[in-house]
């Protein structure tokens, strides 16, 4: 019997619109397979919806698309009134940012016993936080640029001291956002204050990071296909700005990248090794993309995207048929969480609670 695949996307996030693009890409690729595909849209307010969506135009302002509220009951997707719509065999997470990518959705799926073709909650939560990302990478011996965390509400003088410790210019990043949203380069205290103001409009903490003026942006994706960990070729993304911007990523028309990147073999192997290490250390599932900087012959890990744009399909195949086969392989890798024995201590059957933690 064909599997029913629920594709989750949307949500309350600055990257919601990018998520719609990724989600509809996955939905339309999988519609031409033996799978039954159910789009599940996370509302920007609360809850889940589904609808007969065919393209991103169904989500534009003024579109007359009709959406129905839905809810999960175990692996069953039901309408708000309780009518059964589908039994979900596999979930595919296409949410960028917010509670779709930070592990919340992953945990919800696990709670309901729904196998996922995407990363689990621990990996998602760690790499959604740019500060924890650096801690994790350092623990694995992977080089990163020096960075300092600034929490909203801290005195500006404290942030200025951290920036001076790193040395101007510094990059100011909202700690939990992606797609280059809210990132600024600050060359002096005045620009630092302005950049932090923007970051705290979008997030509750920010990361100050050393700035590399002459750096190359290199991406490498990794997934598990047919039981084997597979790396994509490294990709170089070019930028004409101080840092790679949202506009350059999504609004510049022709793709500004080179695949594979023109790198010495030693650097290619180093980047692939770090990417594989991160994936294995966190029990990677599905596809993730690791982003690096290369400067003066050295590699620095930047961040790991647990729901990469377009699910990094284009890094594993050039044609629609290859992209479709890629997604199908990810879905076939999904498996229910291993069932473990749950012990009962029997303590509730006793009348006396006399232990040291009484």
C-alpha positions in Angstrom: 0.0 0.0 0.0 1.4 3.5 -0.9 2.6 5.5 2.1 0.9 8.7 3.1 3.4 11.5 3.5 2.5 14.7 5.4 4.6 17.6 4.3 4.7 20.3 7.1 5.6 23.9 6.3 4.7 27.5 7.2 4.5 28.5 10.8 5.2 31.7 12.8 8.6 32.6 11.5 10.5 35.4 9.6 11.2 32.6 7.1 7.6 31.5 6.6 7.5 32.5 3.0 10.7 30.6 2.2 9.1 27.6 4.0 6.1 27.8 1.7 8.4 27.7 -1.4 10.3 24.6 0.0 7.1 23.0 1.1 5.3 23.4 -2.2 8.4 22.1 -4.0 8.3 18.9 -1.9 4.5 18.5 -2.3 4.6 18.9 -6.0 7.6 16.6 -6.5 6.0 13.9 -4.4 2.7 14.1 -6.1 4.2 12.4 -9.1 5.1 9.3 -7.1 3.2 6.4 -5.5 2.9 8.3 -2.3 -0.3 10.0 -1.1 0.8 13.5 -0.2 -1.0 15.7 2.4 0.2 19.3 2.8 0.0 20.4 6.5 0.4 24.1 6.9 1.4 25.5 10.3 -0.6 28.7 10.9 1.3 31.9 11.7 -1.0 32.3 14.6 -1.7 28.8 16.1 -2.7 25.3 14.9 -2.5 23.4 11.6 -4.4 23.6 8.3 -4.6 21.7 5.1 -6.0 22.6 1.7 -6.0 21.8 -2.0 -2.8 23.9 -2.7 -1.0 23.6 -6.0 1.6 26.3 -5.9 3.0 29.3 -4.0 0.4 31.6 -5.6 -2.2 29.9 -3.4 -0.5 31.7 -0.4 -0.4 35.2 -1.9 -2.5 38.0 -0.6 -5.9 37.9 -2.2 -5.7 34.2 -3.1 -9.1 32.5 -2.6 -7.5 29.3 -1.3 -9.7 27.5 1.2 -7.9 26.0 4.2 -9.4 23.6 6.8 -8.2 23.4 10.4 -6.7 20.0 11.3 -5.3 18.3 14.3 -3.2 15.3 15.1 -4.5 12.3 17.1 -1.7 9.9 17.2 -0.7 9.2 13.6 -4.2 10.2 12.4 -4.8 13.6 10.9 -8.4 14.8 11.6 -10.5 17.8 10.9 -11.5 20.1 13.7 -14.7 18.2 14.0 -12.9 14.9 14.3 -13.4 13.5 10.7 -10.4 11.3 9.7 -8.4 12.7 6.8 -5.4 10.4 6.7 -3.2 8.1 8.7 0.3 9.5 8.4 3.1 7.1 7.6 5.9 9.6 7.3 6.3 13.3 8.0 8.6 15.6 6.1 9.6 18.9 7.8 9.9 21.9 5.4 9.5 24.6 8.1 12.3 27.2 8.1 12.8 28.9 11.4 10.5 29.3 14.4 9.0 26.3 16.2 9.0 24.4 12.9 12.8 24.1 12.8 13.8 24.5 16.4 12.8 21.0 17.4 9.3 21.7 18.6 7.6 20.1 15.5 10.1 17.2 15.7 9.1 16.6 19.3 5.4 16.8 18.5 5.8 14.3 15.7 7.7 11.9 18.0 5.0 12.4 20.7 2.4 11.3 18.3 4.4 8.3 17.0 4.9 9.7 13.5 8.1 8.6 11.8 10.0 11.6 10.4 12.3 11.9 7.4 13.8 15.0 9.0 16.2 15.7 11.9 15.0 15.0 15.5 14.5 17.5 18.2 17.9 17.6 20.0 19.8 18.3 16.7 17.3 20.8 15.6 17.3 22.7 18.9 21.1 22.9 19.2 21.7 24.2 15.7 18.8 26.7 15.8 20.8 28.6 18.4 24.0 30.1 17.0 25.6 30.2 20.4 25.0 26.5 21.1 26.2 25.8 17.5 29.6 27.2 18.4 29.7 25.2 21.6 28.8 22.0 19.9 31.3 22.5 17.1 34.1 23.3 19.5 33.3 20.2 21.5 33.8 18.1 18.3 37.1 19.9 17.5 35.7 21.8 14.5 37.1 25.3 14.1 34.7 28.3 14.4 35.1 32.0 14.4 35.2 33.6 17.8 31.8 34.8 19.0 30.1 36.3 22.0 26.4 36.2 23.1 24.5 39.3 24.0 21.1 39.0 25.7 18.3 41.5 25.2 18.2 43.8 28.2 21.9 43.7 28.9 23.6 47.2 29.2 25.0 48.4 25.9 28.3 48.9 27.6 28.6 45.2 28.1 27.9 44.5 24.4 30.4 47.2 23.5 33.1 45.6 25.7 32.5 42.2 24.0 32.7 43.8 20.5 36.0 45.5 21.4 37.3 42.2 22.7 36.6 40.7 19.3 37.8 43.8 17.5 35.7 46.0 15.1 34.2 45.3 12.6 32.0 42.6 14.0 29.0 40.7 12.6 25.8 41.0 14.6 23.4 38.1 14.1 20.0 37.4 15.7 20.8 34.2 17.6 17.9 32.1 16.3 17.2 33.3 12.8 18.3 32.1 9.4 18.3 33.2 5.8 20.6 36.1 6.7 17.6 38.0 8.2 18.6 40.7 10.6 22.4 40.3 10.1 24.5 43.4 10.0 28.2 44.3 10.0 29.1 46.9 12.7 32.2 49.0 12.2 32.0 51.2 15.2 30.0 51.6 18.5 27.2 53.6 16.8 26.7 50.9 14.1 26.8 48.2 16.8 24.0 49.9 18.8 21.9 50.1 15.6 22.6 46.5 14.6 21.7 45.2 18.1 18.5 47.3 18.0 17.5 45.4 14.8 18.5 42.0 16.2 16.4 42.6 19.4 13.4 43.6 17.3 13.5 40.0 15.9 15.0 37.9 18.6 15.8 37.8 22.3 19.5 37.4 22.0 22.3 38.1 19.5 25.6 36.8 18.5 28.6 39.0 18.0 31.2 37.4 15.7 34.6 38.3 14.3 34.3 39.6 10.7 36.3 38.0 7.9 36.6 40.6 5.1 38.1 38.2 2.6 36.2 35.0 2.9 34.4 32.5 0.7 31.0 31.1 1.6 31.0 27.3 1.1 28.0 24.9 1.7 28.0 21.1 2.0 24.9 19.0 2.5 24.7 15.6 4.0 22.0 12.9 4.2 21.5 9.2 4.6 20.4 7.4 1.4 19.9 3.6 1.3 21.6 3.2 4.6 24.8 5.2 3.7 25.8 8.7 4.7 26.2 10.7 1.5 27.8 14.1 1.1 27.0 16.6 -1.6 29.8 18.3 -3.5 30.8 21.6 -1.8 28.9 24.6 -3.2 30.3 28.2 -3.3 27.8 31.0 -3.0 29.0 34.4 -4.2 28.3 37.7 -2.6 28.9 41.3 -3.7 28.0 42.6 -0.2 29.9 42.7 3.1 28.0 39.5 4.0 25.7 37.2 2.0 22.3 38.8 2.2 18.7 37.6 2.0 18.3 39.4 -1.3 21.3 37.6 -2.8 20.0 34.3 -1.6 16.4 34.6 -2.8 15.7 37.7 -4.9 18.6 38.2 -7.4 17.2 36.0 -10.2 20.0 33.9 -11.7 21.6 31.6 -9.1 25.0 32.9 -8.0 26.8 29.8 -7.0 29.3 27.3 -8.3 28.8 23.6 -7.9 31.2 22.1 -7.2 33.2 24.8 -5.6 36.7 25.4 -7.0 38.7 24.3 -3.9 41.9 22.4 -3.3 41.2 18.8 -2.7 42.5 19.0 0.9 39.9 21.7 1.8 37.1 19.8 0.1 38.0 16.8 2.2 38.2 18.9 5.4 34.8 20.4 4.8 33.3 17.0 4.0 34.9 15.5 7.1 33.5 18.2 9.4 30.0 17.9 7.8 30.0 14.1 8.3 31.2 14.5 11.9 28.4 16.8 12.8 25.8 14.6 11.2 27.0 11.4 12.9 27.6 13.0 16.3 24.0 14.2 16.4 22.4 11.0 15.0 21.4 12.9 11.8 18.2 12.0 9.9 17.0 13.4 6.7 19.1 16.1 5.0 21.0 19.0 6.6 23.4 21.6 5.2 26.6 22.8 6.8 27.8 26.3 5.9 31.4 27.2 6.2 33.8 30.2 5.6 37.1 29.7 3.9 39.8 32.4 4.3 43.5 32.3 3.8 43.5 28.5 3.4 41.6 27.9 6.6 38.1 26.5 7.1 35.7 27.8 9.7 32.3 26.2 10.4 29.5 28.8 10.4 26.2 27.0 11.0 24.1 23.9 10.3 20.7 24.1 8.7 18.5 21.3 9.8 15.8 22.3 7.3 17.9 23.7 4.4 16.3 25.8 1.6 14.7 23.5 -1.0 15.8 20.7 1.2 19.2 21.0 -0.7 17.6 18.9 -3.5 19.7 20.8 -6.1 22.9 19.8 -4.4 22.1 16.1 -5.1 20.6 16.3 -8.5 20.1 18.7 -11.5 16.8 17.5 -12.9 13.3 17.2 -11.4 13.4 13.4 -11.7 16.7 13.4 -9.7 15.2 15.7 -7.1 12.1 13.5 -6.8 14.3 10.4 -6.4 16.2 12.2 -3.7 13.1 13.0 -1.6 11.8 9.5 -2.1 15.1 8.1 -0.7 14.8 10.4 2.3 11.2 9.2 3.0 12.2 5.5 2.6 14.9 6.1 5.3 12.3 7.2 7.8 11.5 4.6 10.4 9.4 4.5 13.6 11.3 5.3 16.8 12.6 2.1 18.4 10.2 0.9 21.1 11.9 0.4 24.5 10.6 -1.1 27.6 8.9 1.2 30.1 9.3 0.1 33.7 6.7 0.5 36.4 8.2 1.1 39.8 5.0 0.2 41.7 5.5 3.0 44.2 2.0 4.3 43.7 0.7 1.0 45.1 2.4 1.6 48.4 1.0 3.5 51.4 4.3 4.8 52.8 6.7 7.2 50.9 9.8 7.0 53.0 12.6 7.5 50.6 15.1 10.3 50.8 13.2 12.3 48.2 9.9 12.1 50.0 
